[in-house]
Amino acid sequence: MTYAEFLQSIKANRFSPIYLFYGEEDFLIDEGVQLIIGKTLDDGTRGFNLDVVYGSKVEATDVVAHASSFPMMSGKRVVVVKEFEKLATTDTAKEVIGAYINNPLESTILVLVSFEPDFRRKPFTDLKKKAELVECKPFYDNQVPGWVAERVKLQGREANAEACRLIQAYVGNSLRSLQNELDKLYVFIGDRKNITAEDVAAVVGATKGYTVFELQNAIGRRDAKDAIKILERMLENGQSPQMIIVMLSRFFTQLWKLTDVRARKMSDQELSREIGLPPFFLKQYFEFRANFSIEQIEQNFKSLLEADTTLKSTSRDPRLVLDLLVVSLLQESTAVERVAL
């Protein structure tokens, strides 16, 4: 069972007598255990019907005794065993646990957690046949933005694709860290439902010093000295070179769009939606746009692609690659004058 399938079964109030959570993504494991507890036990009777023990500190007979007890004033009892691989290490313990696995009490939900299960040996071979196995493995890089978007949606908010990619770029792939930053964002946006890339930069980026928005503003002003200083500080604070390239590509895409949409005489609200930018930034971005010709913007896309390819395919120092990128982005075009809008 995947974690997504587990969530669907819990949402439908379908519970199994025994679960084994395993894998390296401890955030999903902790959340899954808490979902089972929250869905089956109320606050008033939880103290009577919940046992949480550690395999390194408890005997197998004690676990079976807890699991074999009937619930008090509740339809279910939940027994959670963490570090389960440290419980069943002797033949006697394996026999005791195996006997319960093959004949569990229906009113008990036995939740086992193991980061290193060995499915070639008992009792894990018994669990493969009798329990629901929920694998909680780390996501691939390309899966994380989707997880963030779905997470935000489940929590009653929305986040566009750019915001989801940016928060991953700032935080990385740790789901626990991502959720912590989302909690900060919810406080920051208040009653507003939509999270933007600007919100992410203001909240998440601010904790890391200079943000990519300060960098792109310096580039938009054609202030090479300030841009290099901000870039150096961002890299010193551990910000992702790939994230910087992604966001600068977004920045020049917005500038490129301004020429076309301006000609269509859009309102500020329509223009804002078209280029994915809050209305109060429009004036500033038109000023930035006036500093670059169309030819230079197109050349900058090529420079950004080359820098991204270099970072991914060579061992060159990212600091040098990005320093040269900033110089390239601000290089004056000799063939074409900058466009005044």
Order of alpha helices (4+ residues) and beta strands (2+ residues): alpha-beta-alpha-alpha-beta-alpha-beta-alpha-beta-alpha-beta-alpha-beta-alpha-alpha-beta-alpha-alpha-alpha-alpha-alpha-alpha-alpha-alpha
